[in-house]
Each structure stands twice: as C-alpha cells, then as structure tokens.
Amino acid sequence: MSKVSISTCGLRICGSSAATEEGDTAWTRRCTFCNVSKSNGFDVVWEDDHFVAFRDHNPAAEHHFLVIPKEHVGTVKTLTKSDVDMVQRLVKIGHTLLSDHNVPENQRRLGFHIPPFSSVPHLHLHAQGLPYRSLFRKMKYAVATGRKARDKGFSWFVEAEQEIRILGKGQTAYSFGS
C-alpha cells in the first residue's frame, strides 16, 4: 500500500511500498514530476517553496500549464477531504497564470485526469486557456457533470471545482462518476 506522511507544509507524500523500503529519495528519482526544474528541461513559469508550474510539453491549447506540488502526491484518486486546501492552492496558481496570459475566465479549464487516464502518477492540475487545438484535444479533457446527488458524470477528467466539491463531501473522483 502507499506510504503516507505529512511534510512541514501539510502535503501528503504518497509513494509505493518500495519508497517505504528505499526512502523518499529513491521514489523521487523515479517520478518525472518530482524533479521538475529548468535544469531538467522543464519550461518552469512559476515557483514557490511548495508548488511549481510549467508549460505542458504537448499543449492541448495555446496556454496549457501544469501546476504540481513539489513533494510527491499521488494522483487525484489518492486525495482526501484534508487535501482541499492544497487543491484550492493549485487552482489559485492556475488562475494566476492564465490571468497573466490574459485568458478570460470563461475560456479557462482547470482540472485533473483520473487514473488510468493520467500519464504521470504525480498530482498535476491542467490549467488551460481555450480553445483547444483540435477536436481530439478537446475530447481528452471532456467534462461530464453529474445528475441528482452526483457532482461528476462519466468522464476521465474532473474539473478542479468538481474535485473540490467531491473531496469536501469526503468522496473521491472516479472516471465513472462520483
């Protein structure tokens, strides 16, 4: 199962059982996003002590940033109600980046892919300035709203505000609805 600990900034560090045996540094060597820096080839556009944002290497829209916690946090499926503040901080950073690039609020999409449809098992918020570059790209980030008591419908992408509502209820986003 996952190793879970609390860092000084309150982020959950989630790794494999191998990370428990080998230590956190072994896990971070294997995780692409645990080593984000300009020197490692990332186009870093924003950074503080706990979070970093960079341009997506294969952007779906003209402005497409990934915002991540610096410490390893698993995917959106590993989040709990206690992670709402962290997700809200990721969203705030995403909106700041999009505002800095003059993207109107009604042309923004912020959210997470849900495993197994995420390419890197490190929590990353997609902050995008629409429109998408192609129909295929648009489909990759499809959002489905739920019906009745559900906040999310059938899709492999959850908008950040959907995720915050889902976590606030003590639930987890799944690709088949929450």
Secondary structure, DSSP 8 states (H G I E B T S, - for coil): --EEEE-TT--EEEE-HHHHHH-HHHHHHH-GGGG--GGGT--EEEE-SSEEEEE-SS-SEEEEEEEEESS----GGG--GGGHHHHHHHHHHHHHHHHHTT--GGGEEEEEE-TTS-SSSS--EEEEEEEESSHHHHHHT---B--TT-SB-S-SEEEHHHHHHHHHTT----TT--
